[in-house]
């Protein structure tokens, strides 16, 4: 802390990666040193070891690591042969990668609204989106629900609708890995699940990384091939068009150590979220977890009445408290995605959320005194 900085205005990290690094200490140093000693920087032994640990953690038969969460989504769609003339349904209130991979393959993302309470894909809107695809001469092929901000989507309802329409379900769990839905862990809720290990994620590495979880042996084999240039029996036997999508050995070594404390960190995040809810419920609309679910609280996002968000952000910034907006514009409002269709009736909830949401600092190492400072500042800024 700068000698001229008062404790009540000292900067607070939005996500405290350094605190976690301090906790892991020598374990990370030793993990990195082992990789430096054997020098197998690509597909070294730690990659297979991490995949085994990851599969065991969530209960999936296969965990295939890759270079990023975006690659994880892309690899699954490639393995399923998604391409031109196909429609893939995804929420518009999410990060662009969800729709980006669809468009990259020449398919058409069709944007669906979200539920006002969970921020996850709205089943009624999904049903209204399917006829839109058919009217445009597209073949409905897949749906990508997003476990937004750490809470699983309504996977039973999604699965039922997908089965009725012949849709493949790819769970975008970039923010939700580690959560549970009706007693089942994310990673086992859909035929394929993609997640991200970007450093800011609940389970993050020290760079980019991702993984696909599935119980489908054939799908797993194809994805393993695709992530290494479509290789067959060896790297010079290319049996399909693929990508360079491998997870670096160094990142796998780091993730092995982080996975060991992940369950403890999830529990700590839940304590932080509960404390926020108790302190802020009288001044903002606080997030709610559906009964039977758990959240990993990738973000802690509140809703405010329109017009109040900018002042809150400015007031908190002046006190050393960072905020973020996930997401200031739904995907269908972005220049790159404005030409793609939306569900019949539009996506009014997503558009409203984009004007009202603001995220507060959230991580497993947010101690009570620091969090009380944040809560107090929010309440004062909102005139409570």
Secondary structure, DSSP 8 states (H G I E B T S, - for coil): --TT--GGGS-B-SS-HHHHHHHHTHHHHHHHHHHHHH---BS-HHHHHHHHHHHHHHT-SEEEEES-HHHHHHHHHHHTT--TTEEEEEESSS-THHHHHHHHTT-EEEEE-B-TTT-SB-HHHHHHHHHHHHHTT-EEEEEE-B-GGGB---HHHHHHHHHHHT-EEEEE-TTTTT-EETTEETTSSSSEEEEE--TTSSS--SS--EEEEES-HHHHHHHHHHTBTTBSSSTT-B-S---B---BHHHHHHHHHHHHTHHHHHHHHHHHHHHHHHHHTTTSB-----TTB-B--S-EEEE--TT-HHHHHHHHHHTTB-EE-TTSS-GGGSTTTTTS-B-TT--HHHHHHHHHEEEE---TT--HHHHHHHHHHHHHHTT-
